[in-house]
Amino acid sequence: MSIQSLNRLFAVGLLLISGWAATSVPLARGQEEFSRKAKSKVAPVYPELARRMNISGVVKVLVTVSANGSVKDAKLIGGHPVLANAALEAVKKWRFEVGPQESTGIVEFRFDPAQ
């Protein structure tokens, strides 16, 4: 087998694995992947530019929640740049249950121009 064939096989394998991982645990709009429960959520404002361009997709944000339940930090880890700021601004306004210590998790926002 040539190196080019091995590279193709490897690429196809990675695509299959990533596709399986992406569809194995679908999350609802704005649902967090960590154990801290959100007490209040603010929905992101769909950007007008994204609406005009008919942009949809998922934005993933890494959120650090302080012990008192406020969002300490939020960083974009994936998603369309036109949608990113709306997701970051919304999640910074979320409030979580009080916990014994700081925690970190991923929040996904699904944007659909039809909604």
Steps between C-alpha positions, in 0.01 A plus 500: 500500500632845414534785747231693312256210544581479870442875538160469331405206718605691810303809392186296432535332841529837674193630317296197601607523863436875521159459334404232750619712793309806378171312470525269798374750762279769349449797730200725519537870426714653774534183705817470705722189505605530863343423833433856619136574442409834346256704711443762231584501131505784251435401140742642244378771264519368143729747316329688218797438268472125562126514431554684169772254401284205615778373728414219738711277716626410844725716714691333784614704797729388783354650817667538838249544783611638835390345829229767541338399169604792281682452171865580563625442144366396160714402202396405150610148409304452177242645269440759233672834575187700411304310769777486763454839667127444550567170678779645715293801605202281590689242707678773700154597633414147615485419871568154643432329830746571779766231527788402725759608246559644155398275211546494125288361220385543143177670396363460146277751327310401187419782261230459234375794290156338478445542875 
